[in-house]
Amino acid sequence: MGTTHATLNITDEAKKTTVSAGSDSIIATAKQLEHGSSKTKVKDILGLHTDGKGASGPGYGIFLETESGDSEIIRCSSENEILRAMETLAAMLQVRLDEHTGRSVEADEHGMNVVDQIYNFPERWPAVPNMDLQMVKFVTIGSIVCFTIPSRIRDGTKWTFWSVSVLGLLLGIPISAEAPGESQLLWWLFFLLPLLAILGICIMITMKNGMFESKHDVRLTKEKIHVIPKFMGIVSMPSRSWPMADFRDLDVAEGGRLTLLMGDERLYCDMDQLEAEWVMAEIVERLERFGLANRAETANASEEE
């Protein structure tokens, strides 16, 4: 197993991509992948994939897939950097990639966003199993399509939040006894102070990594995608927006995690496996109906040819 690096240096040029850290270096061209003392021709590469943290060692690794087996080519402690490095390498080599997040990109999909993928490869996207049933309610207001992804907070995370909240209330009892004077307002302020501090920390964590967010409200226009997550599924958090061109992927990982990739940011929506697949199919169907990508026209054109 190689060294786990803290950071990676990624250089993407017109005809060459280089990923390096310390003494480890990977060079990809349209013809071959050079890693260490080994050189592998593109025609012999089946794809690239990453492993999850701790799956085969500390940090995250990129693995080269060939008919002779899989071999690790570099490892890094940063998930974002290892995913960005693999995507840059796979795009230069024009090979398939598979992320441990559940996302996969075929060799001919590099550089395409979700709309492009639906339009060019409609057969790769699921259709809604039953058009008479809907798990997502879509509302059209003028040129805006609004819907809520019925995501949930995982049980372990939910119980962690409620446990620390109860702890905050318990800590408030002895603290409230120190409230000066007989003011009820000061008593309640001292009593709730630990709970408010815990809530503030949880909100900051959620804004950083989405840990306690669910029930994501989505607003679609032809130019942008806006996402408004709810803290604990109750309180709306600040809206985040991306150009529609940066809506790069939509996948379902094992365990029912619907993942939206906007730019380099991943939005995770936890659901049951079948529920997540159904919701993804409904989003794709609505993108088509909204006129952003027309799978029906593409399929008909293919039949006529």
RODO-2510 file (C-alpha; in nm, 4 decimals, decimal comma):
residues 305
     n   res          X          Y          Z
     1     m     0,0000     0,0000     0,0000
     2     g     0,1333     0,3462    -0,0912
     3     t     0,1635     0,6600     0,1180
     4     t    -0,1527     0,8480     0,2155
     5     h    -0,0976     1,2071     0,1035
     6     a    -0,2612     1,5110     0,2606
     7     t    -0,2934     1,6996    -0,0696
     8     l    -0,2573     1,6304    -0,4412
     9     n    -0,1188     1,8533    -0,7141
    10     i    -0,3407     1,8262    -1,0233
    11     t    -0,2268     1,9747    -1,3547
    12     d    -0,4656     1,9402    -1,6481
    13     e    -0,3174     2,0403    -1,9832
    14     a    -0,4498     1,9971    -2,3365
    15     k    -0,2676     1,6695    -2,4027
    16     k    -0,1490     1,5602    -2,0590
    17     t    -0,2850     1,5334    -1,7051
    18     t    -0,0501     1,5017    -1,4088
    19     v    -0,1432     1,4076    -1,0516
    20     s     0,1440     1,4192    -0,8044
    21     a     0,2163     1,4204    -0,4321
    22     g     0,5579     1,3711    -0,2737
    23     s     0,7481     1,1155    -0,4768
    24     d     0,4317     0,9672    -0,6304
    25     s     0,3352     1,0852    -0,9767
    26     i     0,0713     0,9816    -1,2325
    27     i     0,0761     1,1033    -1,5922
    28     a    -0,2177     1,0432    -1,8260
    29     t    -0,2316     1,1074    -2,1999
    30     a    -0,4746     0,9981    -2,4701
    31     k    -0,2577     0,6896    -2,5260
    32     q    -0,1384     0,5680    -2,1866
    33     l    -0,1308     0,6008    -1,8083
    34     e     0,2106     0,6201    -1,6442
    35     h     0,2209     0,5482    -1,2712
    36     g     0,5471     0,4843    -1,0909
    37     s     0,7596     0,2624    -1,3090
    38     s     0,4551     0,1161    -1,4884
    39     k     0,2916     0,2234    -1,8130
    40     t    -0,0549     0,1026    -1,9146
    41     k    -0,1996     0,1599    -2,2596
    42     v    -0,5479     0,3083    -2,2745
    43     k    -0,6829     0,0097    -2,4676
    44     d    -0,5892    -0,2136    -2,1723
    45     i    -0,7678     0,0034    -1,9120
    46     l    -1,1169    -0,1069    -1,8107
    47     g    -1,1731     0,1932    -1,5852
    48     l    -1,0814     0,3760    -1,2651
    49     h    -1,2514     0,3600    -0,9276
    50     t    -1,2091     0,4960    -0,5749
    51     d    -1,2529     0,3270    -0,2393
    52     g    -1,4268     0,4661     0,0650
    53     k    -1,2428     0,5868     0,3713
    54     g    -1,0942     0,2927     0,5560
    55     a    -1,2088     0,0394     0,2947
    56     s    -0,8529    -0,0653     0,2117
    57     g    -0,6479     0,1668     0,4297
    58     p    -0,6465     0,5211     0,5672
    59     g    -0,7839     0,7933     0,3413
    60     y    -0,9160     0,7377    -0,0116
    61     g    -0,7478     0,5603    -0,3016
    62     i    -0,7678     0,5576    -0,6818
    63     f    -0,7535     0,2118    -0,8385
    64     l    -0,6667     0,1180    -1,1968
    65     e    -0,8830    -0,1599    -1,3413
    66     t    -0,7326    -0,3943    -1,6012
    67     e    -0,8016    -0,7527    -1,7056
    68     s    -0,5166    -0,8676    -1,4808
    69     g    -0,6801    -0,7087    -1,1744
    70     d    -0,7086    -0,3833    -0,9823
    71     s    -0,4091    -0,1899    -0,8527
    72     e    -0,3937     0,1209    -0,6350
    73     i    -0,2119     0,4092    -0,8017
    74     i    -0,2405     0,6878    -0,5407
    75     r    -0,3991     0,7587    -0,2000
    76     c    -0,5044     1,0827    -0,0320
    77     s    -0,6726     1,1858     0,2936
    78     s    -0,8968     1,4389     0,1118
    79     e    -1,2093     1,2919    -0,0494
    80     n    -1,2684     1,5958    -0,2708
    81     e    -0,9139     1,5899    -0,4072
    82     i    -0,9108     1,2158    -0,4777
    83     l    -1,2449     1,2402    -0,6637
    84     r    -1,1308     1,5435    -0,8626
    85     a    -0,8027     1,3708    -0,9491
    86     m    -0,9791     1,0554    -1,0717
    87     e    -1,2269     1,2509    -1,2836
    88     t    -0,9479     1,4543    -1,4441
    89     l    -0,7476     1,1392    -1,5212
    90     a    -1,0517     0,9493    -1,6535
    91     a    -1,1493     1,2399    -1,8791
    92     m    -0,8006     1,2520    -2,0324
    93     l    -0,7923     0,8738    -2,0795
    94     q    -1,1591     0,8607    -2,1891
    95     v    -1,2348     0,5633    -1,9628
    96     r    -1,5181     0,4791    -1,7247
    97     l    -1,4998     0,5905    -1,3609
    98     d    -1,6798     0,4679    -1,0501
    99     e    -1,6836     0,6657    -0,7256
   100     h    -1,7357     0,5148    -0,3817
   101     t    -2,0140     0,7777    -0,3516
   102     g    -2,2221     0,5760    -0,5992
   103     r    -2,1574     0,8052    -0,8958
   104     s    -2,0405     0,6515    -1,2227
   105     v    -1,9460     0,8131    -1,5526
   106     e    -1,9153     0,6202    -1,8775
   107     a    -1,6208     0,6837    -2,1087
   108     d    -1,8378     0,8819    -2,3531
   109     e    -2,0082     1,0979    -2,0855
   110     h    -1,7105     1,3050    -1,9727
   111     g    -1,7761     1,6779    -1,9885
   112     m    -2,1572     1,6361    -1,9982
   113     n    -2,4007     1,7640    -1,7376
   114     v    -2,7250     1,5863    -1,6446
   115     v    -2,9237     1,7501    -1,9243
   116     d    -2,6633     1,6498    -2,1839
   117     q    -2,6561     1,2927    -2,0553
   118     i    -3,0348     1,2546    -2,0682
   119     y    -3,0480     1,4020    -2,4162
   120     n    -2,7614     1,1963    -2,5622
   121     f    -2,8049     0,8689    -2,3722
   122     p    -3,1741     0,8385    -2,2768
   123     e    -3,1553     0,4595    -2,2437
   124     r    -2,9176     0,4931    -1,9480
   125     w    -3,1736     0,6693    -1,7307
   126     p    -3,4632     0,5006    -1,5472
   127     a    -3,8241     0,5647    -1,6453
   128     v    -4,0944     0,6274    -1,3857
   129     p    -4,2374     0,2804    -1,2950
   130     n    -4,5977     0,4035    -1,2730
   131     m    -4,7036     0,7435    -1,4089
   132     d    -5,0242     0,7270    -1,2005
   133     l    -4,8235     0,7348    -0,8782
   134     q    -4,5989     1,0186    -0,7668
   135     m    -4,3584     1,0324    -0,4750
   136     v    -4,2598     1,3901    -0,5531
   137     k    -4,5085     1,6747    -0,5906
   138     f    -4,4075     1,9151    -0,8680
   139     v    -4,5502     2,2660    -0,8879
   140     t    -4,4918     2,4967    -1,1854
   141     i    -4,4963     2,8691    -1,1132
   142     g    -4,4395     3,0595    -1,4360
   143     s    -4,1022     2,9403    -1,5640
   144     i    -4,0010     2,7852    -1,2302
   145     v    -4,0487     2,4188    -1,1388
   146     c    -4,0641     2,3578    -0,7615
   147     f    -4,0463     2,0258    -0,5783
   148     t    -3,9243     1,8746    -0,2512
   149     i    -3,6951     1,5718    -0,2376
   150     p    -3,8376     1,3557     0,0473
   151     s    -3,4969     1,2953     0,2023
   152     r    -3,4550     1,1897     0,5654
   153     i    -3,1857     1,2158     0,8283
   154     r    -3,0241     0,8817     0,9043
   155     d    -3,1353     0,7248     1,2338
   156     g    -2,7912     0,7412     1,3972
   157     t    -2,7509     1,1086     1,3103
   158     k    -3,1053     1,1897     1,4251
   159     w    -3,0591     1,0213     1,7634
   160     t    -2,7244     1,1946     1,8072
   161     f    -2,8930     1,5317     1,7613
   162     w    -3,1765     1,4620     2,0044
   163     s    -2,9367     1,3145     2,2607
   164     v    -2,7084     1,6191     2,2655
   165     s    -3,0168     1,8462     2,2722
   166     v    -3,1478     1,6714     2,5843
   167     l    -2,7981     1,6966     2,7330
   168     g    -2,8068     2,0706     2,6632
   169     l    -3,1339     2,1033     2,8559
   170     l    -2,9940     1,9049     3,1495
   171     l    -2,6851     2,1245     3,1599
   172     g    -2,9131     2,4274     3,1675
   173     i    -3,0598     2,3296     3,5070
   174     p    -2,7495     2,3994     3,7218
   175     i    -2,6543     2,6975     3,5051
   176     s    -2,9984     2,8588     3,5478
   177     a    -2,9505     2,8394     3,9252
   178     e    -2,6707     3,0948     3,8851
   179     a    -2,8970     3,3502     3,7137
   180     p    -2,8667     3,6866     3,8915
   181     g    -3,1736     3,8420     4,0532
   182     e    -3,5271     3,7094     4,0161
   183     s    -3,5826     3,7939     3,6496
   184     q    -3,7695     3,5148     3,4661
   185     l    -3,6190     3,6305     3,1381
   186     l    -3,2628     3,5884     3,2700
   187     w    -3,3551     3,2482     3,4199
   188     w    -3,4802     3,1189     3,0855
   189     l    -3,1798     3,2663     2,9058
   190     f    -2,9350     3,0880     3,1376
   191     f    -3,1418     2,7674     3,1205
   192     l    -3,1451     2,7619     2,7385
   193     l    -2,7861     2,8804     2,6899
   194     p    -2,6266     2,5293     2,6592
   195     l    -2,9035     2,4154     2,4222
   196     l    -2,8620     2,7256     2,2046
   197     a    -2,4861     2,6682     2,1931
   198     i    -2,5400     2,3051     2,0832
   199     l    -2,7923     2,4126     1,8186
   200     g    -2,5467     2,6720     1,6877
   201     i    -2,2706     2,4108     1,6582
   202     c    -2,5063     2,1664     1,4805
   203     i    -2,6152     2,4368     1,2344
   204     m    -2,2522     2,5251     1,1564
   205     i    -2,1720     2,1559     1,1003
   206     t    -2,4764     2,1251     0,8740
   207     m    -2,3784     2,4284     0,6677
   208     k    -2,0344     2,2716     0,6182
   209     n    -2,1233     1,9090     0,5377
   210     g    -2,5058     1,8789     0,5388
   211     m    -2,5066     1,6419     0,8371
   212     f    -2,8443     1,7425     0,9882
   213     e    -3,0302     1,8532     0,6744
   214     s    -3,3197     1,6833     0,4944
   215     k    -3,6361     1,7546     0,2905
   216     h    -3,4514     1,9490     0,0232
   217     d    -3,6657     2,2049    -0,1609
   218     v    -3,5537     2,2436    -0,5240
   219     r    -3,6332     2,5269    -0,7660
   220     l    -3,5499     2,4726    -1,1333
   221     t    -3,5282     2,7294    -1,4088
   222     k    -3,3684     2,6885    -1,7484
   223     e    -3,0683     2,8833    -1,6225
   224     k    -3,0251     2,7759    -1,2597
   225     i    -3,0941     2,5137    -0,9958
   226     h    -3,1679     2,6372    -0,6427
   227     v    -3,1634     2,4050    -0,3394
   228     i    -3,3038     2,4948     0,0043
   229     p    -3,2309     2,2219     0,2645
   230     k    -3,4149     2,2112     0,5965
   231     f    -3,2320     2,1761     0,9287
   232     m    -3,3696     1,8574     1,0883
   233     g    -3,6359     1,8707     0,8162
   234     i    -3,8010     2,1682     0,9911
   235     v    -3,6159     2,5004     0,9559
   236     s    -3,5150     2,6237     0,6096
   237     m    -3,1446     2,6895     0,5658
   238     p    -2,9861     2,9431     0,3275
   239     s    -3,0527     2,8713    -0,0413
   240     r    -2,7675     2,7482    -0,2579
   241     s    -2,7670     2,8097    -0,6323
   242     w    -2,5732     2,6768    -0,9288
   243     p    -2,5962     2,7355    -1,3043
   244     m    -2,7902     2,4534    -1,4706
   245     a    -2,4765     2,3755    -1,6722
   246     d    -2,3072     2,2834    -1,3398
   247     f    -2,5737     2,0212    -1,2558
   248     r    -2,3200     1,7538    -1,3456
   249     d    -2,4688     1,4285    -1,2232
   250     l    -2,7534     1,2485    -1,0497
   251     d    -2,7002     0,9013    -0,9011
   252     v    -2,8307     0,6605    -0,6395
   253     a    -2,5755     0,4880    -0,4183
   254     e    -2,6296     0,1615    -0,2319
   255     g    -2,8388     0,2183     0,0767
   256     g    -3,0657     0,4740    -0,0903
   257     r    -2,8485     0,7849    -0,1007
   258     l    -2,9577     1,0110    -0,3863
   259     t    -2,6556     1,2223    -0,4817
   260     l    -2,6703     1,5458    -0,6796
   261     l    -2,3378     1,6788    -0,8068
   262     m    -2,3353     2,0541    -0,8637
   263     g    -1,9969     2,1806    -0,9751
   264     d    -1,7627     2,0028    -0,7339
   265     e    -2,0175     2,0009    -0,4492
   266     r    -2,2175     1,6898    -0,3633
   267     l    -2,5624     1,7081    -0,2124
   268     y    -2,6652     1,3876    -0,0342
   269     c    -3,0325     1,2978     0,0131
   270     d    -3,0932     0,9817     0,2191
   271     m    -3,3945     0,7627     0,1431
   272     d    -3,4830     0,3972     0,0943
   273     q    -3,3176     0,2400    -0,2108
   274     l    -3,6362     0,1962    -0,4151
   275     e    -3,7649     0,5364    -0,3069
   276     a    -3,4409     0,7064    -0,4169
   277     e    -3,4501     0,5334    -0,7576
   278     w    -3,8151     0,6340    -0,8068
   279     v    -3,7441     0,9962    -0,7092
   280     m    -3,4498     1,0088    -0,9494
   281     a    -3,6710     0,8786    -1,2320
   282     e    -3,9344     1,1442    -1,1541
   283     i    -3,6725     1,4230    -1,1584
   284     v    -3,5448     1,3011    -1,4968
   285     e    -3,9018     1,2833    -1,6313
   286     r    -3,9705     1,6372    -1,5129
   287     l    -3,6496     1,7708    -1,6691
   288     e    -3,7751     1,6281    -1,9982
   289     r    -4,1246     1,7728    -1,9553
   290     f    -3,9720     2,1073    -1,8643
   291     g    -3,8033     2,1035    -2,2031
   292     l    -3,4448     2,0854    -2,0794
   293     a    -3,3899     1,7368    -2,2154
   294     n    -3,6270     1,5443    -2,4421
   295     r    -3,5713     1,1712    -2,4221
   296     a    -3,8798     1,0959    -2,6318
   297     e    -3,7612     1,3006    -2,9289
   298     t    -3,4146     1,1477    -2,9044
   299     a    -3,5555     0,7949    -2,8979
   300     n    -3,7832     0,8665    -3,1955
   301     a    -3,4960     1,0143    -3,3940
   302     s    -3,2887     0,7023    -3,3276
   303     e    -3,5734     0,4781    -3,4488
   304     e    -3,6180     0,6810    -3,7686
   305     e    -3,2482     0,6499    -3,8478
***
